């Protein structure tokens, strides 16, 4: 599982890496700190999964996801943020995102979430409410 | 005045998450962040924190030691423990150190704000999984201490009499209540005082309240 990590905050990226690195079947192939860089690196690295922060400088995570998925629809995008209002959740799923994890549940949920989106499922962070459409 | 919170957790993502939760709440604000126990001690004083949200497992000085020191320095400060583990040892030590709440990180999204509000009200808060362990342990300890002497030495009738006497009933009322003669109640009372080494009805009442045989407002 080749993963692109997108978050504007270095300490947060380091912590996400620390969760992923011990997994034998997963590796972080690149990191981006802006939406633009995420799009560029997605084209170049062709990761299997992108872990995407939503609030990013420049274009936000949702717009970046839309752009990437138009060109590379096979990539699974898992949003990772603290700010998940209903509309934001809907927006992620609407652009074709594979799911989302609340950042401070990442310690428990990120790895299982990565595995389920890799298996083609949609992952919704525990404790969230999503309206089924 | 807003309640001033200090967040102590070595994980950036955890602090970020807690900030996002608190950001929506009224009556509380985050006045500082610390990444280890030492930093927590010095910051708590500097920023005048009312409540410290304390990760149990932190580098440098762990949350348990930090809590002990913090409360020793300032007995008014409240500590809300946050932990990834329901480990009994951690819970016991944290509560002994003086923490007012113990919240599992996996439950923080649902419970964190509530825990803070309870502690602001002077109450305690335990995540349900933690409460289960605490109750189990309490029962275990109580069992080891041995049963209440009143429940061993006294007969059923004597215990009933003791409760009624402690509730302020006259000998006649106790007799009526238990369907026995006044003489029998007097014998019961005599035997109770003998067995428990009590000398007056006042002492008997005090004993009954202390041992939970009757409640104060009965």
HADDOCK unambig.tbl for C-alpha pairs under 7 A between the chains (distance, minus, plus):
assign (segid A and resid 11 and name CA) (segid B and resid 12 and name CA) 6.51 0.50 0.50
assign (segid A and resid 12 and name CA) (segid B and resid 12 and name CA) 6.05 0.50 0.50
assign (segid A and resid 12 and name CA) (segid B and resid 13 and name CA) 5.96 0.50 0.50
assign (segid A and resid 82 and name CA) (segid B and resid 17 and name CA) 5.75 0.50 0.50
assign (segid A and resid 82 and name CA) (segid B and resid 20 and name CA) 6.31 0.50 0.50
assign (segid A and resid 103 and name CA) (segid B and resid 13 and name CA) 6.13 0.50 0.50
assign (segid A and resid 103 and name CA) (segid B and resid 17 and name CA) 6.21 0.50 0.50
assign (segid A and resid 104 and name CA) (segid B and resid 13 and name CA) 5.51 0.50 0.50
assign (segid A and resid 104 and name CA) (segid B and resid 14 and name CA) 4.87 0.50 0.50
assign (segid A and resid 104 and name CA) (segid B and resid 17 and name CA) 4.85 0.50 0.50
assign (segid A and resid 105 and name CA) (segid B and resid 106 and name CA) 6.60 0.50 0.50
